[in-house]
Amino acid sequence: MKNILTAFLFILYSIASAQDMKEMKMPKKEIDKQEETIYTCPMHPEIHSGKAGNCPKCGMKLVVKKDKSSKAKAPKADKKQEPTKVSDMGDMKMPMQKQTDKEPSKAVSYTCPMHPEIHASKPGNCPKCGMKLVPEKAKAITPKHDQMEMPKKDASKKDDGMESMVGMDMGDNSATMENIKKAKLNLGPIKTVSSYLPPRTVRYDLYIADTTVTYGKKTKRAIAVNGQIPMPTLTFTQGDTALIYVHNKLNEETSLHWHGLFLPNKMDGVPFLTQMPIKPHSTYVYKFPIVQHGTHWYHSHSELQEQIGMYGAFIMNKRKEWDIPTIPVVISEWTDMKPEEVHRSLKNANDWFAIKKGTTQSYAEAIRTGHFKTKINNEWKRMNAMDVSDVYYDTFLINGKNQNIQPQFKAGDKVRLRIANGGASDYFWLTYSGGKITVVATDGNDVEPVEVDRLIIAVSETYDVVVTIPENKSYEFLVTPEDRTKSASLWLGSGEKVPAQKLPKLKYFAGMKMMNDMMDMNGNMVEMEGMKMQNQVMDMNTVMYPEITGEENPKAKTKKTEMPGMQMPNDKSMAGMNMAADSPDIVTLNYNMLRDPKKTTLPKGPWKELKFDLTGNMNRYVWTLGNKTVSESDKILIKKGENVRIILFNNSMMRHPMHLHGHDFRVVNGQGEYAPMKNIIDIMPMERDTLEFAASEPGGDWFFHCHILYHMMSGMGRVFSYENSPPNPEIPNPKLAQRKLFSDDREFHPMARVGIETNGSDGEIMLANTRYRFTTEWRIGFDKEMGYESESHFGRYIGRNQWLLPYVGWDFRKRTIDPLDKNIFGQSLAPGDNLFGQRNTKNFRQVFHLGVQYTLPMLIVADASIDHKGNVRFQLMREDVPISKRLRFQFMVNTDKEYMAGFRYIVTKYFGLSTHYDSDMGYGAGLTLNY
């Protein structure tokens, strides 16, 4: 066995070394130091400064720019080539030194946007991160960027305890202001219309009932309100009073939360926190004033009801509103799987969703794409495969339809889309085939207009955007989930269809490679020196975007006549052909581009500062704030009149949309006094963001949580509670309500695996929640020589990563065997038969034991135990090694001279073909059932 393991490790090392040598074969280039030190930004290499400081675009720390070698050979000049005109230079900077007509032109040098120290004379990919190299831009004459001075700290601003990472006052950011100026110009004057109705009470009756839908491949249960999905759009005008009668026709409890609204705490709609749930076949009345305006939405806050239809738009118009066509757009997703089964599957580390998406990142795929070393490094750091979006969905919906057609618009029309992401777990990319998208509001709050080519909308986030219909055609507003599995479309206008460019498949191994560099052996995200990760400025998934970095395995050019940079469509049509250059300047919205039209500084008052790490365990699907779930933490007490600052650091590999109930907060983004107001912030991996809000409510408990439904149900949240709040009449029994509230993340989830093969049956039943696990395993042979065994464990996971599991257990085993029986370790019944020189009990034992399991690098689980008779056993094992997309390998070896190895081929989520060899039971083949 030792020789086999040695040979296996040698083969792995040889393959990794061969690929490593392949990566090292990069063209070398000497780097000469400049007499003058120039600083640049790792993310924006076009930024140049003569002094150290921070990037005016993203706020990252500037680093010393390493210039390309002056000895680089210049390419032969084309005698017919026209001199470059100034107007063709775009935003390129003139070189520091004057260049005479006799001097030869400098060679084109390429660098990496992420690693500016990389220089190459030819286009290609970065040897460090795999991103597509881009042409280097010459140094600027002055340390200005687009005539903008480097930002300085606002001396007038008092030091109120903010850390340096919060960012400098970039309210004069010329790039942002130029975009705003251009967007306003293109938007033009828009007429307004005043409401002729005085403030009034607006009543809605909502009837919640079961229904069935066929959004996917099967007819499934859903919940409809007034017979429709999404729920009806509720429309009010600022100053009105909302009177909403909720008639629960379900056979289960329900609730409705008014997302982003300022209202009395008892009307907030969180069951067991602000109210008791609405009982089956009863009516509950919500009544609250409409004191704000903008695009919001509402949804169930009970269990997983939001996933199956309980979401809808909530629109509050201003007293004087824009007079242009407006469409509420509710984006959502649908799965044929019951949401409870989705949650259970996530908790049990089932990789069926990855199989359905084609994102398993197996060893076969790693070898085929040249990423074997990346895969090894990933598992060495005890990380699972790279994941984007947790769940596989059968379809995606816009206002309840995958293809939503709005033909009433004509050329020149401007259309306002009030967009709400009502999805349970998906982020969505928004793109438009008719030109730029103008963002005018977010989370119900106006922002200065900015033009972008695309934006990503987080779970529960809202944006108001304006698009223009260029011609009398039908233009596609394309909605694509972040994992890019499928899409949904809103077609605006009539006539010939103009499709938007489809987003290509993500490069998962590139993302995995970057995560390897970002995470240490302890499972912590490592903040890279000089990098100021905040406000979506640096998208850590950028290396995965083929539209920016190029295809992972580009196909060889088939025709010499193809234009450089032209991407031909997959079919033979001209539709969707990308005529852009290799490095298109795609303008993507980030929070630094958002600027409130008015000052948003908080009123004077005492400050309370809180810091939270967003943490999680992807394998066991446990999500926490500071390694604590809602049920494990106390309420956070705040006082009316104080200002609260929350500093969040995402120490996980997933992005999290954090939502605060009943309040808007300032997103500290470098816009100074004009920081935008939001109620949800998307925080990407390794990002550190700062929120500030005024504790202005008279009292009550307010939920702060991740809005990915399954993260929230796993415990990722906190409760802000105003001190000295009067008792909530809606919660007559606070202790009972608290137990019910805590039950979500304390819930135990079942799992079972049953193997039936020609040599016997083996299997496992498990119940597990956030911290605890109970398992019972069995092995039953088909004859007395094989025997039978049952082993049970009960343990608690320790630590943030949950790699350590102390346990207590019971083990019973009985087997009749020939004394001369042998395996690869030798004779089974020899004296002192285990590797510790103790008598082997593998043929009969009936013991209690204490033990501990620990997850080692390569995701191998080490198990050490001692029974009440003093016998010690040590074991190494691993299940579900991904050999290919559906093939899994497993092995086990222990000091009682037992061993096992086998394969399982996954046919469906619940069924697979399997074979294995067991030192006691011999060879077997059959099937494995999973639940």
Secondary structure, 3 states (H helix, E strand, C coil): CHHHHHHHHHHHHHHHHHHHHHHHCCCCCCCCCCCCCCEECCCCCCCEECCCCECCCCCCECEECCCCCCCCCCCCCCCCCCCCCHHHCCCCCCCCCCCCCCCCCCCCCEECCCCCCCEECCCCECCCCCCECEECCCCCCCCCECCECCCCCCCCCCCCCCCHHHCCCCCCCHHHHHHHHHHHHHHCCCCEEECCCCCCEEEEEEEEEEEEECCCCCCEEEEEECCECCEEEEEEECCCEEEEEEEECCCCCECCEEECCCCCHHHCCCECCCECCECCCEEEEEEEECCCCEEEEEECCCCCHHHHCCEEEEEEECCEEECCCEEEEEEEEECCCCHHHHHHHHHCCCCHHHHHHCCCCCHHHHHHCCCHHHHHHHHHCCCCCCCCCCCCCCEEEECCECEEEECCCCCCCEEEEEEEECCCCCCEEEEECCCCEEEEEECCEEEEEEEECEEEECCCCEEEEEEECCCCCEEEEEEEECCCCCCEEEEECCCCEECCCCCCCCCHHHHHHHHHHHECCCCCECCCCCCCCCCCCCCCCHHHCHHHHCCCCCCCCCCCCCCCCCECCCCCCCCCCECCCCCCCCCECCHHHCCCCCCCCCCCCCEEEEEEEEEEECCCCEEEECCECHHHCCCEEECCCCEEEEEEEECCCCCEEEEECCCCEEECCCCHHHCCEECEEEECCCCEEEEEEECCCCCCEEEEEECCHHHHHCCCEEEEEECCCCCCCCCCCHHHHHHHHHHHHHCCEEEEEEEEECCEEEEEEEEECCCEEEEEEEEEECCCCCCEEEEEEEEECECCCCCEEEEEEEEEEECCCCCCCEECCEECCCCCCCCCCCCCCCCEEEEEEEEEEEECHHHCEEEEEEECCCCEEEEEEEEEEECCCCEEEEEEEECCCCEEEEEEEEEECCEEEEEEEECCCEEEEEEEEEC
